Every structure is written in C-alpha cells, then in structure tokens.
C-alpha cells in the first residue's frame, strides 16, 4: 500500500547522518527523522500512542533543527495528525497530497510550520 517503494535503504542516509531517533522498550515504539528544516517522518506504533512518545520524538527533532541554525520547522501532516502538531505550535500553511515510490495511493496532507 502506501509503504510501497520503501525499504531499509530508504532510511540509510538519515541513519548514517544522525538524523533518525528511535523510541523503544522491548521493541520500536516510534521514530522521527529530520531532513534539513523539515520533520520528514514521525511515526508511532499503535501501542505507543498517547503515552508522550510522539511529543518526545518531536522535541528531539525540533532541537536538532534548531541546533543546525534553522529558525523555522516545516512538516507535512496527515489529516489525523494535524491537531497533534497544532498542539505543539505548528500552523497550517497549505494543503496537498503525498505518494511515495511506486504506490498508487495518494494521501491528503496538511503543510505546516512553526517558529523555533
């Protein structure tokens, strides 16, 4: 489905560059990835939802963006994540769709940013 076209190689450069952080206990609960001034990925496993894991990963990503000299952070949120990001200071700046790799699935997104 929407993960078509992704493989472990998709994340290799970000891992090698120190731009991916994991939350884990007995297994991975979630991860976040930064690409320049963008929070490019933030995923939480269902069992990790509503435990503050997303907040901690987002704070880690924003700190990295700040440390690299950026004054604003950008992201593209799914419709279901919009309120989470609003709660953390992001504001809507646009709308669009997203698809990855060979996937025929297109996902509606909200383009968002916040000052650091």
Secondary structure, 3 states (H helix, E strand, C coil): CCCCCCCHHHHHHHHHCCCEEEEECCCEEEEEEEECCEEEEEEECHHHCCCCHHHHHHHHHHHHHHHCCCCEEEEEEEHHHHHHHHHCCCEEEEEEEECCCCCCCCEEEEEEEEEC
